[in-house]
Amino acid sequence: MDNIGEKIRIRRVTKSYSQEYMAFMLNISQAAYSNLERGETALTLTRVYEIAEILEMSPFELMPKPKFGLGINHVAFIKTIKKLQATLTAHVKARKKLTFPSR
């Protein structure tokens, strides 16, 4: 469910808030609020924060999921760290073997 309006509606109904109450809190008409929930009016970031505050939730819960993954691939991250650690260890050992001419 990536529709912000649908997420807002579900949370509003869960909290037993009417559209009239939400519109009053946002200082807009009930018709304008209804358009927000149906996605007929674009939401500004400020409005998303206002709605989230009224619904007592994080505005990030309303945002759609990222297109390109949900975060760090922990398995690949750990493998990369281990490779870097092995490479660094090899370089440190190689440097210790080097002898520098004395002055």
C-alpha positions as CSV (number, residue, x, y, z in Angstrom):
1,M,0.0,0.0,0.0
2,D,2.0,3.0,-1.3
3,N,-1.0,5.4,-1.5
4,I,-0.4,8.0,1.2
5,G,-4.1,9.0,1.2
6,E,-5.1,5.4,1.9
7,K,-2.6,5.1,4.8
8,I,-4.0,8.4,6.2
9,R,-7.6,7.1,5.9
10,I,-6.9,3.8,7.6
11,R,-5.1,5.6,10.5
12,R,-7.9,8.1,10.8
13,V,-10.6,5.4,10.9
14,T,-8.6,3.4,13.4
15,K,-8.4,6.5,15.7
16,S,-12.2,7.1,15.1
17,Y,-11.5,10.6,13.7
18,S,-14.0,11.9,11.2
19,Q,-13.0,13.7,8.1
20,E,-14.7,16.8,9.5
21,Y,-12.4,16.6,12.6
22,M,-9.3,16.3,10.4
23,A,-10.4,19.2,8.2
24,F,-11.0,21.3,11.3
25,M,-7.6,20.5,12.7
26,L,-5.9,21.3,9.3
27,N,-8.0,24.5,8.9
28,I,-9.4,23.3,5.5
29,S,-12.9,22.2,4.3
30,Q,-14.1,18.7,4.6
31,A,-14.3,18.5,0.8
32,A,-10.6,19.6,0.6
33,Y,-9.6,17.0,3.2
34,S,-11.6,14.3,1.3
35,N,-9.6,15.1,-1.8
36,L,-6.4,14.6,0.1
37,E,-7.4,11.1,1.2
38,R,-8.5,10.2,-2.3
39,G,-5.3,11.5,-3.8
40,E,-7.0,14.1,-5.9
41,T,-5.0,16.9,-4.3
42,A,-1.2,16.7,-4.0
43,L,0.1,16.7,-0.4
44,T,2.9,19.0,0.5
45,L,5.6,17.8,2.9
46,T,4.3,20.3,5.5
47,R,0.8,18.9,5.2
48,V,2.1,15.4,5.6
49,Y,3.8,16.4,8.9
50,E,0.6,18.2,10.1
51,I,-1.5,15.1,9.3
52,A,1.0,12.8,11.0
53,E,1.0,15.0,14.1
54,I,-2.8,14.9,14.3
55,L,-2.8,11.1,13.8
56,E,0.0,10.7,16.4
57,M,2.3,8.9,14.0
58,S,5.6,9.4,12.3
59,P,5.4,11.1,8.9
60,F,7.7,8.5,7.6
61,E,5.1,5.8,8.1
62,L,3.0,7.7,5.5
63,M,5.7,7.8,2.9
64,P,6.0,5.2,0.1
65,K,8.7,2.5,0.4
66,P,11.9,3.3,-1.5
67,K,12.0,2.0,-5.1
68,F,15.4,0.5,-4.9
69,G,15.5,-1.6,-1.8
70,L,14.5,-1.2,1.8
71,G,18.0,-0.6,3.2
72,I,21.4,-2.2,3.6
73,N,21.9,-5.7,2.4
74,H,23.6,-6.9,5.6
75,V,25.1,-10.1,4.2
76,A,26.8,-8.2,1.3
77,F,27.8,-5.5,3.8
78,I,29.5,-8.0,6.1
79,K,31.3,-9.7,3.2
80,T,32.6,-6.4,2.0
81,I,33.9,-5.5,5.5
82,K,35.7,-8.8,5.7
83,K,37.3,-8.3,2.3
84,L,38.4,-4.9,3.4
85,Q,39.8,-6.2,6.6
86,A,41.7,-9.0,4.8
87,T,43.1,-6.5,2.3
88,L,44.2,-4.1,5.0
89,T,45.8,-6.9,7.0
90,A,47.7,-8.0,4.0
91,H,49.0,-4.5,3.3
92,V,50.1,-4.1,6.9
93,K,52.0,-7.4,6.8
94,A,53.6,-6.5,3.5
95,R,54.7,-3.1,4.9
96,K,56.2,-4.7,8.0
97,K,58.4,-6.9,5.7
98,L,59.8,-3.8,3.8
99,T,63.1,-2.7,5.0
100,F,64.0,0.9,4.7
101,P,67.6,2.0,4.2
102,S,69.1,3.7,7.3
103,R,70.3,7.2,7.0
